[in-house]
Amino acid sequence: MDQGNVSSTCKKLENKGWLERKRSEKDERVVMVSLSEKGKTILSQIEQYAYIIGIISGLIWIIVGLGTSAGKFAKSIFDEI
């Protein structure tokens, strides 16, 4: 990513309220970026969903590994996701 992409992405995330930008008092060329409270909440939710998806994915592959018709059915559902 170049500087323009980073700046526009940060601006969009700031407009959504997901991050905060603040210019350095020592050097105005430097912009400090941090997650807002809303951004931290969203990140936490993403982490929770990723964890759950990981568990479900692992269970599906265990079932598929058993070679049962239920496993084949579970795999067909997983493939559509």
C-alpha positions as CSV (number, residue, x, y, z in Angstrom):
1,M,0.0,0.0,0.0
2,D,1.2,3.5,-0.7
3,Q,0.7,6.5,1.4
4,G,-2.4,7.6,-0.5
5,N,-4.1,4.2,0.0
6,V,-3.3,4.2,3.7
7,S,-4.6,7.8,4.2
8,S,-7.9,7.1,2.3
9,T,-8.4,3.8,4.2
10,C,-7.8,5.5,7.5
11,K,-10.2,8.3,6.6
12,K,-13.0,5.8,5.7
13,L,-12.4,3.9,9.0
14,E,-12.4,7.2,10.9
15,N,-15.7,8.2,9.3
16,K,-17.2,4.9,10.4
17,G,-16.0,5.6,13.9
18,W,-13.6,2.6,14.0
19,L,-10.4,4.5,14.5
20,E,-9.0,7.8,15.7
21,R,-6.3,9.8,14.1
22,K,-4.2,12.5,15.9
23,R,-1.3,14.5,14.6
24,S,1.9,14.5,16.6
25,E,2.6,17.7,18.5
26,K,6.3,17.3,17.9
27,D,6.0,16.7,14.1
28,E,2.8,17.4,12.3
29,R,3.8,15.1,9.5
30,V,3.3,12.2,11.8
31,V,-0.2,10.9,12.4
32,M,-0.9,8.6,15.2
33,V,-3.7,6.0,14.5
34,S,-5.5,4.0,17.1
35,L,-8.7,1.9,17.4
36,S,-11.6,3.8,18.9
37,E,-13.8,2.0,21.4
38,K,-16.2,1.1,18.6
39,G,-13.2,-0.3,16.6
40,K,-12.1,-2.4,19.6
41,T,-15.6,-3.8,20.0
42,I,-15.8,-4.7,16.3
43,L,-12.3,-6.3,16.5
44,S,-13.4,-8.4,19.5
45,Q,-16.5,-9.5,17.6
46,I,-14.4,-10.5,14.6
47,E,-12.1,-12.5,16.8
48,Q,-15.0,-14.3,18.4
49,Y,-16.5,-15.2,15.0
50,A,-13.1,-16.3,13.7
51,Y,-12.8,-18.6,16.8
52,I,-16.2,-20.1,16.3
53,I,-15.7,-20.6,12.5
54,G,-12.4,-22.3,13.3
55,I,-14.1,-24.7,15.7
56,I,-17.0,-25.4,13.2
57,S,-14.5,-25.9,10.4
58,G,-12.5,-28.4,12.5
59,L,-15.6,-30.3,13.4
60,I,-16.7,-30.5,9.8
61,W,-13.3,-31.9,8.7
62,I,-13.4,-34.5,11.5
63,I,-16.8,-35.6,10.3
64,V,-15.6,-35.6,6.7
65,G,-12.6,-37.6,7.8
66,L,-15.0,-40.3,9.1
67,G,-16.2,-40.8,5.5
68,T,-19.9,-40.9,6.6
69,S,-22.8,-39.7,4.6
70,A,-23.3,-37.1,7.3
71,G,-19.7,-36.0,6.6
72,K,-20.3,-35.7,2.9
73,F,-23.4,-33.6,3.7
74,A,-21.5,-31.4,6.1
75,K,-18.7,-30.9,3.5
76,S,-21.3,-29.9,0.8
77,I,-22.7,-27.3,3.2
78,F,-19.2,-26.0,4.1
79,D,-18.2,-25.8,0.4
80,E,-21.1,-23.4,-0.2
81,I,-20.1,-21.0,2.6
